[in-house]
Amino acid sequence: MKINKIDHICVAVRDLEEAKKKWAPILGPEPHEEYTDEPEKIRVARYLLGGVGFELMESTSPEGDVARWIDRRGEGLMLVSFNVDSTAEAVEELRAGDLPIVGGLRSFRDCQFAFVHPKATNGVLLELIDYKWTST
């Protein structure tokens, strides 16, 4: 599997507005993008740092993955995302190496993504995502 770059890093937070205030002295007062992803049950404030996304992520539902993560582990680093050429091919390769994939392939905007279970990666949820980017 070829990793092109770190795509983004996510911090799980209970309250997105409060987290934005705490991080403002470091990241600036306004994120580059904010969005809600209903299927994933998340609200996100995304900051761009040297071409890498740094995301503060809040659950929109007590049953959401982020809410469950916080219940088990507390707020903090949740996810590191790697950009790959093909998420489907990367998943096949990792499964062949017996790494556990959580939930299979998912779609977001014009790409696919998947997760490697945190038990296989020192407690960090690893995401693979294949959106197209240019190295400018």
N, C-alpha and C positions, 0 to 999 in steps of 0.2 A: 504494500500500500504506500503510495506516495502522498506525503502531506505537503501541501503547497504553502500554507501559512497558518498561524493562529487566526481564526476568524473572530471569535469573541470569547469573553470571560463573563460569567454571570454570578452575581451576588444575590442570594435569596434574602428578601426583606419582608417584614410583616406589613409595613406601612410605607408605600412608595413616596408619598409626599414628604414624610419625615426623613426618609433616607436621602432624598434629593437635597434637603437642607443640610444634613450632616456632611454629605460629600461635596457640596457647592464650593467650599474653600479650596478643594483639591481639583475638582473637575470643571469648575465654572458654574455659573448660576443656571444655565439652561442646557438641557441635553440636545444633541443633534437631531434626535428623533424620539417620539413617544408613540407607542401603539398598544392596542389590545389585541390579543390573539385568542378569540373565543374558543376554538377547538382545544387549545392547550391550557385554557383557563388562567391566562397571565396578562398582567399589565407591565409594560417595559418602558424604562427610560434608558435610551442608548446614547452613549458618549463615544466619540471616535478619538482614539489616542494612537497616533502613528500608524494609521491604517487598520488598527485592531479595535473592535467594538468592546466597550466595557459597559455591561448592562446591570442595572438594578431591576430586580424582577419580583413582583408581588403577585400572589395568587388572587384570582377573582372569585374563588370558591373554596370553602373549607375542605372539599374533596379533591382539590387540584393537587398536582404533583409537587408544586412549590410549597403549598400549605403542609402537605404530609412530610416533605423534606425538613421544614422548619420544626414541625412537631417532634421529629426523631433526632435532629442534629442541631437545631437552633439556627439563627440567622448567620449568614456568612457565605464564603466561597462554596458554590454549588456545582458549577459546570465550567469546563474548558471545551471550546469547540475548535476542531481542526477542519480547514477547507481541504477537500480531496477532489480529484477529477470525477469520480463516480462513487456515490454513496452505496449504490447497490453492489458494485464490485468490492468495495472495501468491506462491507458487511459479510459477503461471501468468504472473503479471505480471513476475516477475524473469526467467523464461525468455524472455519476449517481448523483454526488454531485453538478451538474450544473456548473462545472468549464469549461470555454471555451478552447477547443483544437484547435490550429491553423494548418490547413492543413492535419490533419490525420497522419497516420504512414508513416515513411520514412525509407529507408535502407541506411546503411553506413557500408562498410566492411562486417563483419559477424554478424551484429546486426540490431536492429530497434531502432528508436528514434522518439519522438514527442515533441511538444511544447505546453505549457500552455500560453494563452494570457497574456501579461504583465499587462493588466488592472486588472487581478485577483490576481496579486502577486506584488503589490506595485511598478509597473513600471519596474520590472525585468522580462525578458523572462526566463521562467523555461523550461529546457529540461529534458526529461526522456530518459534514454538510457539503454539498457539491454545487453551490451557486457559482456562476461564472464571474470572474473578476480579472482585472488587468493589473499588472505590477508596474504602475507608473510612479 
